[in-house]
Amino acid sequence: MILNTELEYKGNMFPSKIISYKKNLDTLSFTAENNVVLQVTVQRDSILRFRYSTTGVFDKDFSYAITKYASRGYNFLEVTEDVDKYIITTSKITCHIAKLDMRTAIYDVKDNTLICEDELGFHWEESYELGGDIVKMSKTAQEGESYYGLGDKPVDNNLKGKRFENWVTDSYAYGKNTDPIYKAIPFYTGLHHKKSYGIFFDNTFRTFFDFCNERRNITSFWAQGGEMNYYFIYGPQMTDVVSYYTDLTGKPHELPALWTLGYHQCKWSYYPEAKVKEITGKFRELQIPCDAIYLDIDYMEGFRCFTWSKEYFPDPKRMVKELADDGFKTIVIIDPGIKIDKEYSVFQEGMDKDYFCKRADGPYMKGKVWPGECYFPDFTNPEVREWWSDLFKELVEDIGVKGVWNDMNEPAVMDVPGKTFPNDVRHDYDGNRCSHRKAHNVYGMQMARATYQGLKKFAYPKRPFVITRAAYSGTQRYTSSWTGDNVASWEHLTIANIQAQRMCMSGFSFIGSDIGGFAEQPNGELYARWIQLGIFHPFCRTHSSGDHGDQEPWAFGTNITNIVRKFIEIRYQLLPYLYTAFWRYANEGVPILKSLVLFDQTDTHTHYRNDEFICGEKILACPITEPNAKGRRMYFPVGNWYSMWNDELFEGGQELWVEADLDSMPIFIKEGAIIPKYPIQQYVGEKPIDELVLDVYYKEGEETSQVFEDAQDGYDYIKGRYSLRDFKLVGKESSVIIQQFKSGKYITPYETLKIKFHGLPFKISKIQIDNEDVLFEDVKLNGDNTIIVSKEFTELHIVA
């Protein structure tokens, strides 16, 4: 931070005494003697926005991060004042603003406990070289406070004692604690005294966060330009903080097609066509499920985007159809660099329309990427985004490509200092013209947005599928992502686990890692352990560099192949469970993966746990992250948990040793859970779903579960054509009751539910369906407590 405690913050300026206040509906403005203005907007009862101007005038209010669909409105708002402060009160929080210096303190309105308070508060430093201000905020850390979030930082879950920079960066083969890397998500969650809040610093310049690193009890954040503009979000539950932030910055615009949740195979590079067919044929020969095959830069003609190599792929439309006939969806890479070539139509169009980024003095921004010397579209210009989206017509509508993968969009440039655009590059920024200092962190986001618009246009009536490497807050509205160019190492397996959890608690749940590592070569044991983790990540893809050997599921011998197949099959069985978790994420902003602290913030043992996580609502998983392991110690959070493998029951709130040889992994199901499963398929849609399996785990008490289904693609679900089954389980010593509440107009293709009971403490002697006794043979009760019932039942009662 550009502060020096010994010099008493020399060069920093602060607000002076407040001399006026006015209220305009939900926005309150406070003006100081030195012309500093603080604008507080009550977004919701639990969300306040703080905006500071050092000149008395605010720039145009514009943000790429905030969605127009964000919830607004409050139940109660009152503004009062006393001798030394103004007091803003909603139904959830009270905010004090000091008249002397604009410092703020926020309290829980119910019990008046302090949640968050300014230390120095807002201060700034003029930037004479660049113009504008370096804007800063410091807050006092509360006793026992911990911090979480900030996107894909490759560090432990708890951020306390660390310091970070947000500057989207191509970080090939990054290591633990490397910073910055591929994404800039300036949102964190604070937790103390069992209460949680979030702060989203919506500033796209290079930003910094210090969590009690420079000064022991002070947390701070600052930016090298722009406004001090941040949102305070109160829970007090962490899950609510994340959900509110996700609502603010945007939930996914649509559900992903079910096939995108299957297993994907990628390499730099699969070519020519014969190699692609060899790989896909091997998947089907070995009966290893797979839904998508990827083509990296070598599918293009001289690495020119939107072209095909005539030598390697002479008839791409035929090939893509043949792959589709075998269940494989083709995904292709598209980078931002457009080769300087007058014979290349995309380049010539961009030149004719003046769509490429320029330097401050007028020449185009030129840099070397895979095709050689390139120009780069200004994706912050809406006209350029529309042009870019139209370029996907041939790829998607004509040839049949099902997804697009945006890479190198930090933007990465190979031959310039800093490996990205110089700061003087100019951008349209949707009519708010600016330098690259402001646009850098959103460049990749806006490229992904334009790509999404193209796929949505030309894939319709199917849903678009886009992947991006670079991202800023709000990118989750358009795309999925992965954690960049990692390394085939045990350390990176650990990092991948934490990064996925952190991205989910940063509002971006459609996330995964390059399974097995991108750089270097894993051995079979590491690859198997990574697959075991990867099947629980929302985005599940093996990806590797062609420079380091083969990394397909069969590349490590028969034993590893069998283990990998077994776990990918588990992934496919769990597709309805994962899809339901996505539905909750897309509707309510509930993260798909939950770190243990997100699952139970009241248990201080969870505050520093890294390895264990909850997938969805009911599955506890903990990867093996060391070689030659026969098991591991892991922490069980609150509740009781059944082993997925043998139904052994473990009590929560303790750390235990769990056996897990190479063909196993610690996977546990929450008691009372109802887990939906599909039959194993080689790809989504291979076979009709003629029965839904429900694994029911006994609990003495109550538990609820959900199953969301629809046509697995398309937009009919938006019109109410979905099936939502809400289950309520009530377990007693000698009985279990399951009630089903159905909604939605979608008619599932199956007629029956196959229900398997786990952990029953009694032998079934009577079964009632909708208050009528049924014969055991009518429901096919067998020795493993499995029955088959109509999908239309409303109440199932089994009795000892």
C-alpha positions in Angstrom: 0.0 0.0 0.0 1.3 3.5 -0.7 1.3 4.4 2.9 4.1 4.9 5.4 3.1 4.7 9.0 6.3 6.3 10.2 5.7 9.4 8.0 2.1 9.7 9.3 0.7 9.0 5.8 2.5 12.0 4.2 0.9 13.0 1.0 -2.5 11.5 1.8 -5.5 13.7 2.1 -8.7 13.1 4.1 -12.3 14.3 4.2 -12.9 17.2 6.5 -15.9 18.1 8.6 -19.4 17.5 7.0 -21.2 20.8 6.4 -24.3 19.6 4.5 -26.5 16.6 4.0 -29.4 15.9 1.6 -31.6 12.9 0.8 -33.0 11.9 -2.5 -35.1 8.8 -2.2 -32.6 6.0 -1.5 -29.5 8.1 -1.9 -27.9 10.2 0.8 -25.2 12.8 0.1 -22.8 14.3 2.6 -20.5 17.2 1.7 -17.4 18.1 3.6 -15.7 21.5 3.9 -13.0 20.5 1.5 -15.5 19.6 -1.2 -15.4 15.8 -0.6 -18.7 14.2 -1.1 -19.9 10.8 0.3 -22.9 9.3 -1.4 -24.6 6.4 0.4 -27.2 4.5 -1.5 -29.4 2.0 0.2 -29.6 -0.8 -2.3 -31.4 -3.2 0.0 -31.9 -3.5 3.7 -28.6 -5.4 3.9 -26.6 -3.6 1.2 -25.2 -0.1 1.2 -23.2 1.5 -1.5 -20.5 4.0 -0.6 -19.2 6.4 -3.3 -16.7 9.2 -2.6 -15.7 12.2 -4.8 -12.8 14.4 -4.0 -14.0 17.2 -6.3 -17.6 17.5 -5.4 -18.7 16.0 -8.7 -19.1 12.3 -9.6 -18.3 10.8 -13.0 -21.0 9.1 -14.9 -22.2 6.1 -12.9 -21.3 3.1 -15.1 -20.2 -0.4 -14.1 -19.6 -3.6 -16.1 -20.0 -5.6 -12.9 -23.4 -4.6 -11.7 -26.3 -6.3 -13.4 -29.5 -4.4 -14.3 -31.4 -7.3 -12.8 -29.9 -6.8 -9.3 -32.5 -6.7 -6.5 -33.4 -3.2 -5.2 -35.6 -1.8 -2.5 -35.8 -1.9 1.3 -38.4 -2.4 3.9 -37.4 0.4 6.2 -35.2 3.5 6.0 -34.7 6.2 8.6 -32.0 8.9 8.8 -31.4 10.8 12.0 -28.5 12.8 13.5 -27.0 13.6 16.8 -24.2 15.9 17.8 -21.4 14.0 16.2 -22.9 11.7 13.6 -25.6 10.9 11.1 -27.4 7.6 11.6 -28.8 5.6 8.7 -31.1 2.7 9.8 -32.6 -0.1 7.7 -34.4 -3.2 8.9 -31.0 -5.1 8.9 -28.2 -2.6 9.7 -27.4 0.8 11.2 -24.7 2.9 9.7 -23.0 5.8 11.6 -21.3 8.5 9.6 -19.0 10.8 11.7 -19.6 14.5 11.1 -15.9 15.2 11.8 -14.3 13.2 9.1 -16.9 10.9 7.3 -15.6 7.8 8.9 -18.3 5.0 9.1 -19.3 2.2 11.4 -21.9 -0.4 10.7 -23.9 -2.3 13.3 -26.4 -5.2 13.3 -29.7 -3.5 14.0 -31.0 -6.5 16.0 -28.4 -6.5 18.8 -26.3 -3.4 18.0 -23.1 -5.4 17.6 -20.4 -3.8 15.6 -19.9 -5.4 12.2 -17.4 -3.2 10.3 -15.8 0.2 11.0 -13.4 2.5 9.3 -9.9 3.0 10.7 -8.6 6.0 8.7 -11.5 5.5 6.4 -11.5 7.1 3.0 -8.3 8.9 2.0 -6.5 9.6 -1.2 -3.3 10.7 -2.9 -3.1 12.7 -6.1 -1.3 11.0 -9.0 0.6 13.8 -10.7 2.1 11.5 -13.3 -1.2 9.8 -14.4 -3.8 12.3 -13.2 -6.7 11.5 -10.9 -6.4 10.0 -7.5 -5.0 6.9 -5.8 -8.1 6.1 -3.7 -7.7 4.3 -0.4 -9.9 2.8 2.4 -8.8 1.3 5.7 -10.9 -0.5 8.2 -10.3 -1.9 11.7 -10.1 -5.7 11.9 -12.3 -7.0 14.6 -11.2 -9.6 17.2 -10.8 -13.0 15.6 -11.8 -11.7 12.2 -11.1 -13.8 9.1 -11.3 -13.0 5.4 -12.3 -15.1 2.4 -12.9 -14.7 -1.4 -11.0 -12.6 -4.0 -11.5 -15.1 -6.8 -8.8 -17.5 -8.0 -5.9 -16.6 -5.7 -3.7 -19.7 -5.3 -3.4 -19.4 -1.5 -5.1 -20.9 1.6 -8.8 -20.2 2.0 -8.4 -17.8 4.9 -6.8 -14.6 3.6 -5.8 -13.1 7.0 -2.2 -11.9 7.1 -1.9 -11.7 3.3 -1.8 -9.0 0.7 -3.0 -9.2 -2.9 -3.1 -7.4 -6.2 -5.9 -7.5 -8.8 -4.4 -7.2 -12.3 -5.5 -9.9 -14.7 -2.3 -11.7 -15.7 -1.3 -14.6 -17.9 0.6 -16.6 -15.3 1.9 -19.8 -17.0 2.8 -22.5 -14.5 2.1 -20.2 -11.6 2.8 -21.6 -8.1 1.2 -21.4 -4.7 1.1 -17.8 -3.5 1.7 -16.4 -7.1 -0.1 -13.1 -7.4 -1.7 -11.7 -9.5 -3.0 -14.4 -11.9 -5.9 -14.7 -14.3 -8.8 -13.0 -12.7 -9.7 -9.8 -10.8 -12.6 -10.3 -8.5 -12.4 -7.5 -5.9 -14.9 -9.0 -3.5 -14.2 -10.4 0.0 -16.1 -11.7 2.9 -15.2 -10.9 6.5 -16.3 -13.1 9.4 -16.0 -12.5 13.2 -18.2 -13.3 16.2 -20.2 -15.7 14.0 -21.4 -12.9 11.8 -20.4 -12.2 8.2 -20.3 -9.3 5.8 -18.9 -8.7 2.4 -17.2 -5.8 0.6 -17.2 -5.4 -3.2 -14.8 -2.7 -4.4 -16.1 -2.0 -7.8 -13.1 -0.4 -9.3 -11.5 -1.8 -12.5 -8.1 -0.1 -12.1 -5.2 -2.1 -10.6 -6.5 -2.7 -7.1 -4.9 -4.0 -3.9 -6.2 -5.7 -0.7 -4.3 -6.0 2.5 -5.7 -8.2 5.2 -3.8 -7.3 8.3 -0.4 -7.7 6.5 1.1 -4.2 6.7 -0.5 -3.4 10.0 -1.6 -6.2 12.3 -5.2 -5.1 13.0 -6.0 -3.1 9.9 -7.5 -4.3 6.6 -7.4 -2.0 3.6 -8.0 -1.8 -0.1 -7.0 0.8 -2.7 -6.8 1.5 -6.4 -4.4 3.3 -8.7 -7.2 5.4 -10.2 -11.0 5.7 -10.4 -13.4 6.1 -7.6 -13.6 4.8 -4.1 -16.8 3.0 -4.8 -17.7 -0.1 -2.7 -20.7 -2.1 -1.6 -21.1 -3.2 2.0 -23.2 -6.5 2.1 -24.4 -7.9 5.4 -25.4 -11.5 6.0 -25.0 -12.3 8.8 -24.7 -15.8 7.1 -21.8 -16.2 4.7 -24.0 -18.0 2.2 -26.3 -15.0 2.2 -23.4 -12.6 1.7 -22.3 -14.6 -1.3 -25.9 -14.9 -2.7 -26.5 -11.1 -2.3 -23.2 -10.4 -4.0 -24.0 -12.8 -6.8 -27.4 -11.2 -7.2 -25.7 -7.8 -7.4 -23.2 -8.8 -10.0 -25.4 -11.2 -11.8 -26.4 -14.8 -11.8 -25.9 -16.9 -15.0 -28.3 -15.7 -17.7 -29.4 -19.3 -18.3 -28.8 -22.7 -17.0 -26.0 -24.6 -18.7 -27.1 -27.4 -21.0 -26.8 -30.7 -19.1 -24.1 -32.0 -21.5 -21.7 -29.2 -20.4 -21.7 -30.8 -16.9 -20.3 -34.0 -18.4 -16.7 -34.9 -18.8 -14.6 -33.0 -21.3 -11.3 -33.8 -23.0 -8.8 -31.2 -24.2 -5.2 -30.9 -25.3 -2.9 -28.4 -26.9 -3.5 -29.8 -29.5 -5.6 -32.6 -31.1 -5.0 -32.5 -34.8 -5.4 -33.5 -37.6 -8.9 -34.9 -37.9 -7.6 -38.5 -37.8 -6.1 -37.8 -34.3 -9.4 -36.3 -33.1 -11.3 -39.4 -34.3 -8.7 -41.6 -32.7 -9.2 -40.0 -29.3 -13.0 -40.0 -29.5 -13.0 -43.5 -30.8 -10.9 -44.7 -27.8 -13.4 -43.1 -25.3 -16.2 -45.1 -26.9 -14.1 -48.3 -27.2 -13.1 -48.2 -23.5 -16.6 -47.1 -22.4 -15.3 -44.0 -20.6 -18.1 -41.4 -20.6 -17.2 -38.1 -22.4 -19.4 -35.3 -23.8 -17.0 -32.8 -25.4 -13.8 -32.8 -27.4 -11.7 -29.6 -27.8 -9.7 -28.1 -30.6 -6.9 -25.8 -29.7 -5.2 -23.2 -31.9 -3.8 -25.8 -34.4 -7.3 -26.3 -36.0 -7.0 -22.8 -37.5 -5.3 -21.7 -40.8 -2.1 -20.1 -39.5 -3.7 -19.5 -36.1 -6.2 -17.0 -37.7 -9.4 -16.9 -35.6 -12.6 -18.1 -37.4 -10.7 -20.1 -40.0 -10.0 -23.8 -40.4 -6.8 -25.5 -41.5 -7.5 -27.1 -44.9 -4.7 -29.5 -44.3 -5.7 -30.8 -40.9 -9.5 -30.3 -41.1 -10.5 -30.3 -44.8 -14.3 -30.7 -44.1 -15.0 -29.4 -40.6 -18.8 -29.5 -41.0 -18.7 -33.2 -41.8 -16.3 -33.9 -39.0 -18.3 -32.0 -36.4 -21.5 -33.8 -37.4 -19.8 -37.2 -37.3 -18.5 -36.4 -33.8 -22.0 -35.2 -32.8 -23.5 -38.5 -34.1 -21.1 -40.3 -31.7 -22.2 -38.0 -28.8 -19.2 -35.6 -28.9 -19.8 -31.8 -28.8 -17.0 -29.9 -30.5 -15.5 -26.9 -28.6 -13.1 -24.6 -30.4 -10.7 -22.0 -29.1 -10.9 -18.3 -30.1 -8.3 -15.8 -29.0 -8.4 -11.9 -29.2 -5.4 -11.4 -31.4 -6.3 -10.9 -35.0 -3.4 -11.5 -37.4 -2.3 -8.5 -39.5 -3.0 -9.9 -42.9 -4.8 -7.9 -45.7 -6.0 -11.2 -47.2 -7.7 -12.2 -44.0 -11.3 -11.0 -44.0 -11.7 -10.6 -40.2 -8.7 -8.4 -40.1 -9.8 -6.4 -43.1 -13.3 -5.9 -41.6 -11.9 -4.8 -38.3 -9.6 -2.3 -40.1 -12.4 -1.0 -42.4 -14.7 -0.4 -39.4 -11.9 1.0 -37.1 -12.6 -1.7 -34.4 -9.0 -2.3 -33.2 -7.4 -0.8 -30.1 -5.1 2.2 -30.5 -2.3 3.7 -28.6 -2.6 7.2 -27.1 -1.0 8.9 -30.1 -3.0 7.2 -32.7 -1.3 4.0 -34.0 -2.9 0.6 -33.5 -1.9 -1.5 -30.5 0.3 -4.1 -32.1 1.6 -7.2 -30.4 2.8 -10.7 -31.1 0.6 -13.7 -30.2 0.3 -17.1 -31.8 -0.4 -15.9 -35.4 2.5 -13.4 -35.2 1.9 -9.6 -35.3 -1.7 -8.9 -34.3 -4.2 -6.1 -33.7 -6.8 -6.5 -31.0 -10.5 -5.6 -31.1 -11.7 -3.1 -28.5 -14.3 -5.3 -26.8 -15.4 -2.4 -24.5 -17.0 -0.9 -27.6 -20.6 -2.2 -28.0 -20.4 -1.9 -31.7 -17.3 -4.1 -31.7 -19.0 -6.7 -29.5 -21.9 -6.9 -31.9 -19.5 -7.3 -34.9 -17.6 -10.0 -33.0 -20.8 -11.9 -32.1 -21.7 -12.0 -35.8 -18.4 -13.6 -36.6 -19.6 -16.9 -34.9 -22.3 -17.6 -37.5 -20.2 -19.9 -39.6 -18.6 -21.7 -36.7 -21.8 -22.3 -34.7 -24.8 -22.1 -37.1 -23.2 -23.6 -40.2 -20.5 -25.9 -39.0 -22.2 -27.0 -35.8 -19.6 -26.1 -33.1 -21.3 -26.3 -29.7 -19.0 -24.2 -27.5 -16.2 -21.6 -27.6 -13.2 -21.3 -25.4 -11.7 -17.8 -25.0 -8.0 -17.9 -24.1 -5.2 -15.3 -23.9 -7.8 -12.7 -23.1 -6.1 -11.0 -20.1 -5.0 -9.8 -22.7 -1.8 -11.7 -23.1 0.9 -10.3 -25.5 4.2 -12.1 -25.9 6.6 -9.4 -27.0 6.0 -6.4 -24.8 7.0 -5.5 -21.3 4.4 -6.7 -18.8 3.2 -9.2 -21.4 0.0 -7.2 -21.9 -1.2 -3.9 -23.4 0.7 -0.8 -22.4 -1.2 1.6 -20.1 -1.6 4.2 -22.8 -3.9 2.0 -25.1 -7.3 3.7 -25.4 -10.7 2.1 -25.0 -14.3 3.1 -25.7 -15.6 1.7 -22.4 -19.2 1.9 -23.6 -18.9 5.6 -24.3 -16.8 6.4 -21.2 -13.4 6.6 -23.0 -10.4 5.7 -21.0 -6.9 4.2 -20.9 -6.0 0.6 -20.5 -5.3 1.3 -16.8 -9.0 1.3 -16.4 -10.0 -1.2 -19.0 -7.4 -3.9 -18.5 -9.2 -6.0 -15.9 -12.5 -6.0 -17.9 -11.0 -6.7 -21.4 -11.3 -10.5 -21.1 -14.8 -10.2 -19.5 -16.0 -8.1 -22.5 -14.5 -10.5 -25.0 -16.3 -13.3 -23.2 -19.5 -11.3 -23.2 -19.3 -10.7 -27.0 -18.6 -14.4 -27.6 -21.5 -15.3 -25.4 -23.8 -13.0 -27.4 -22.6 -14.7 -30.6 -23.3 -18.2 -29.3 -26.6 -17.2 -27.9 -27.6 -15.8 -31.3 -26.4 -18.7 -33.5 -26.9 -21.7 -31.1 -30.5 -20.8 -30.5 -32.8 -22.6 -29.6 -30.0 -24.4 -27.7 -28.1 -22.7 -24.8 -24.7 -21.1 -25.3 -21.5 -22.5 -23.8 -18.6 -20.2 -23.4 -15.4 -20.6 -21.3 -13.1 -17.7 -20.4 -9.7 -17.6 -18.8 -9.8 -13.9 -17.8 -12.6 -12.5 -15.7 -13.8 -9.5 -13.6 -16.7 -9.5 -11.2 -19.9 -10.2 -13.1 -18.4 -12.4 -15.8 -20.3 -15.4 -14.3 -23.4 -14.0 -16.1 -22.0 -15.1 -19.4 -19.5 -17.9 -19.1 -17.8 -20.7 -17.3 -14.1 -20.6 -16.5 -11.0 -22.6 -15.4 -8.1 -21.7 -13.2 -5.5 -21.3 -16.0 -2.2 -22.9 -16.9 -1.4 -25.0 -13.8 1.2 -27.6 -13.3 1.1 -31.4 -12.9 2.1 -31.5 -9.3 0.6 -32.5 -6.0 0.9 -28.9 -4.8 -1.2 -27.9 -7.8 -3.8 -30.5 -7.0 -4.2 -28.8 -3.6 -4.3 -25.4 -5.2 -7.0 -26.5 -7.7 -9.2 -27.6 -4.8 -8.9 -24.3 -3.0 -9.2 -22.2 -6.1 -12.5 -23.8 -7.1 -13.9 -23.3 -3.6 -12.7 -19.6 -3.6 -14.2 -18.9 -7.0 -17.6 -20.3 -5.8 -17.5 -18.1 -2.7 -16.7 -15.2 -5.1 -19.9 -15.6 -7.0 -18.4 -17.7 -9.9 -19.5 -21.3 -9.5 -19.1 -22.7 -13.1 -15.4 -23.4 -12.5 -12.8 -26.2 -12.8 -9.1 -26.8 -13.2 -7.0 -28.4 -15.9 -7.3 -32.0 -14.5 -3.9 -33.6 -14.3 -2.1 -30.2 -14.7 -1.5 -28.3 -18.0 2.3 -28.0 -17.7 4.6 -31.0 -17.2 3.4 -34.5 -16.9 1.5 -36.3 -14.1 2.0 -39.9 -13.2 -0.9 -42.2 -13.0 -1.5 -41.8 -9.3 -1.6 -38.0 -9.5 -3.9 -38.1 -12.5 -6.3 -40.5 -10.8 -6.4 -38.4 -7.6 -7.1 -35.3 -9.7 -10.0 -36.9 -11.5 -11.4 -37.8 -8.2 -11.4 -34.2 -7.2 -12.5 -33.0 -10.7 -15.7 -34.9 -10.8 -17.0 -32.7 -8.1 -16.0 -29.4 -9.8 -18.8 -27.8 -11.8 -16.6 -27.7 -14.9 -14.9 -31.0 -15.4 -12.1 -31.1 -18.1 -8.7 -32.7 -18.6 -6.4 -30.3 -20.4 -2.7 -30.6 -21.0 0.2 -29.1 -23.0 1.2 -31.3 -25.9 4.8 -30.7 -25.0 4.5 -33.0 -22.0 3.1 -36.3 -23.2 -0.3 -37.9 -23.3 -2.9 -37.2 -20.7 -6.0 -39.1 -21.7 -7.7 -41.4 -19.1 -6.0 -44.5 -20.7 -2.5 -43.0 -20.8 -1.4 -44.5 -17.5 -2.1 -48.2 -17.7 -5.1 -50.4 -17.2 -5.4 -50.0 -13.4 -5.5 -46.2 -13.6 -7.9 -46.3 -16.6 -10.3 -48.4 -14.5 -10.2 -46.0 -11.6 -10.7 -43.0 -13.8 -13.6 -44.7 -15.6 -15.2 -45.5 -12.2 -15.1 -41.9 -11.1 -16.3 -40.4 -14.3 -19.2 -42.8 -14.2 -20.0 -41.5 -10.7 -20.0 -38.0 -12.2 -22.6 -39.1 -14.8 -24.7 -40.7 -12.2 -24.7 -37.5 -10.2 -25.7 -35.3 -13.1 -29.3 -34.6 -11.8 -27.8 -33.7 -8.4 -25.3 -31.3 -10.0 -27.9 -29.9 -12.3 -30.1 -29.2 -9.3 -27.2 -27.4 -7.6 -26.8 -25.3 -10.8 -30.5 -24.5 -10.7 -30.1 -23.2 -7.2 -27.1 -21.2 -8.2 -28.7 -19.6 -11.2 -31.9 -18.8 -9.3 -30.7 -17.9 -5.8 -27.0 -17.3 -6.2 -26.2 -20.2 -3.8 -22.6 -21.4 -4.5 -22.3 -24.9 -5.9 -19.2 -25.7 -3.8 -19.0 -24.6 -0.2 -15.9 -24.4 1.8 -16.5 -25.7 5.3 -16.5 -22.2 6.7 -19.3 -21.4 4.2 -21.2 -24.5 5.3 -20.9 -23.8 9.1 -19.4 -20.4 10.0 -20.2 -20.9 13.7 -17.6 -23.7 14.1 -14.2 -22.0 14.5 -12.6 -25.3 13.4 -13.8 -24.6 9.8 -12.2 -21.2 9.6 -8.9 -22.5 8.4 -9.9 -25.7 6.7 -8.8 -26.0 3.0 -9.3 -29.5 1.7 -12.8 -30.5 2.7 -15.8 -29.0 0.8 -19.5 -29.5 0.3 -20.7 -30.1 -3.2 -24.3 -28.9 -3.6 -26.0 -29.2 -0.3 -25.5 -32.9 0.7 -22.2 -34.3 -0.4 -19.0 -33.9 1.6 -15.8 -34.6 -0.3 -12.1 -34.4 0.6 -9.4 -35.2 -2.0 -6.3 -37.1 -1.4 -3.5 -34.6 -2.1 -0.3 -36.6 -1.3 1.4 -39.5 -3.1 1.3 -43.1 -1.7 -1.6 -42.3 0.6 -3.9 -45.0 1.9 -6.2 -42.4 3.4 -6.1 -39.1 5.3 -7.3 -37.2 8.3 -10.2 -34.9 7.5 -12.7 -32.8 9.4 -16.4 -33.6 9.5 -18.6 -30.5 9.9 -21.8 -30.3 11.9 -24.2 -33.2 11.3 -23.8 -36.9 10.7 -22.3 -38.2 7.5 -22.6 -41.6 5.7 -19.7 -43.0 3.7 -20.8 -43.2 0.1 -19.0 -46.5 -0.2 -20.3 -48.6 2.7 -22.9 -46.5 4.6 -20.7 -46.2 7.7 -21.9 -43.3 9.8 -19.5 -40.6 11.1 -20.4 -37.9 13.6 -19.6 -34.4 12.7 -17.6 -31.9 14.7 -14.4 -33.9 14.8 -11.3 -34.8 12.7 -10.9 -38.4 11.9 -8.7 -40.8 9.8 -10.5 -42.0 6.7 -9.3 -45.0 4.6 -9.0 -44.2 0.9 -6.7 -46.3 -1.3 -6.0 -45.2 -4.8 -9.3 -46.5 -6.1 -11.3 -44.6 -3.5 -11.7 -41.1 -2.1 -13.4 -39.7 1.0 -17.0 -39.0 -0.1 -19.8 -38.7 2.4 -23.5 -38.0 2.3 -25.4 -35.9 4.8 -27.9 -37.9 6.8 -31.4 -37.3 5.7 -30.3 -36.5 2.1 -32.1 -37.8 -1.0 -29.5 -38.0 -3.8 -30.9 -38.3 -7.4 -29.0 -40.4 -9.9 -29.2 -41.2 -13.6 -28.0 -44.4 -15.2 -24.4 -44.3 -16.5 -24.3 -42.9 -20.0 -21.4 -42.6 -22.4 -22.7 -39.1 -23.1 -25.7 -37.0 -22.2 -28.6 -38.1 -24.3 -27.2 -41.5 -25.2 -30.1 -43.3 -23.7 -33.5 -42.4 -22.4 -33.9 -41.9 -18.7 -36.4 -44.5 -17.9 -36.1 -44.4 -14.1 -34.8 -41.9 -11.6 -32.8 -43.4 -8.7 -33.2 -41.8 -5.3 -30.6 -42.8 -2.7 -32.3 -42.0 0.7 -30.0 -41.7 3.8 -31.9 -42.3 7.0 -32.0 -39.6 9.6 -33.9 -39.4 12.9 -35.4 -36.0 12.4 -36.3 -33.9 9.3 -34.4 -33.0 6.2 -35.4 -31.6 2.8 -34.0 -32.3 -0.7 -34.7 -31.1 -4.2 -34.5 -32.5 -7.7 -34.7 -30.1 -10.7 -35.1 -31.4 -14.2 -36.1 -30.1 -17.6 -35.4 -30.9 -21.3 -31.6 -30.6 -20.5 -31.2 -27.9 -23.1 -33.2 -25.0 -24.7 -35.3 -22.4 -23.0 -38.6 -24.1 -22.3 -37.8 -24.2 -18.6 -38.1 -20.4 -18.5 -41.7 -20.8 -19.6 -42.4 -23.1 -16.7 -41.6 -26.4 -18.5 -39.5 -27.8 -15.7 -40.0 -30.4 -13.0 -39.1 -29.5 -9.4 -39.5 -32.2 -6.8 -39.3 -31.0 -3.2 -38.8 -33.9 -0.8 -39.3 -33.8 3.0 -38.0 -36.7 4.9 -39.1 -37.3 8.5 -37.3 -40.2 10.2 -38.3 -41.8 13.5 -37.0 -44.7 15.4 -39.3 -47.2 13.6 -40.5 -45.3 10.5 -39.6 -43.0 7.7 -42.0 -40.7 5.9 -41.1 -39.0 2.6 -43.4 -36.3 1.3 -43.1 -35.1 -2.3 -44.2 -31.7 -3.5 -44.1 -31.2 -7.3 -44.2 -28.0 -9.4 -43.5 -27.2 -13.0 -45.1 -28.3 -16.3 -42.3 -30.5 -17.6 -43.2 -34.2 -17.9 -40.2 -36.3 -17.2 -39.6 -39.3 -19.6 -39.6 -41.8 -16.7 -42.6 -43.1 -14.9 -41.0 -44.6 -11.8 -38.6 -43.8 -9.0 -36.2 -46.4 -7.7 -35.7 -45.6 -4.1 -32.9 -47.2 -2.1 -32.8 -46.7 1.6 -29.4 -46.4 3.4 -28.8 -46.8 7.1 -32.3 -47.9 8.1 -32.2 -49.0 11.8 -35.1 -51.3 11.3 -36.4 -54.0 8.9 -39.3 -52.9 6.7 -42.5 -54.6 7.6 -45.1 -52.3 6.1 -45.2 -49.8 3.2 -47.9 -47.2 2.6 -48.1 -45.0 -0.5 -50.6 -42.1 -0.2 -52.2 -43.6 2.9 -52.8 -47.0 1.2 -50.9 -50.2 2.2 -49.0 -51.8 -0.7 -47.7 -55.3 -1.2 -43.9 -55.7 -1.2 -44.1 -57.4 -4.6 -45.9 -54.4 -6.0 -43.0 -52.1 -5.2 -40.4 -54.9 -5.8 -38.9 -54.6 -2.3 -35.6 -56.6 -2.2 -32.9 -57.4 0.3 -31.0 -54.1 -0.1 -34.0 -52.0 0.9 -34.8 -50.9 -2.6 -38.3 -50.2 -3.8 -39.8 -48.9 -7.1 -42.8 -46.5 -6.9 -44.7 -44.2 -9.2 -43.1 -40.8 -9.7 -46.5 -39.3 -8.8 -46.6 -40.3 -5.2 -47.2 -37.6 -2.6 -46.4 -39.5 0.6 -44.4 -42.7 1.1 -44.5 -44.3 4.6 -42.2 -47.2 5.5 -42.6 -48.8 8.9 -40.7 -51.3 11.1 
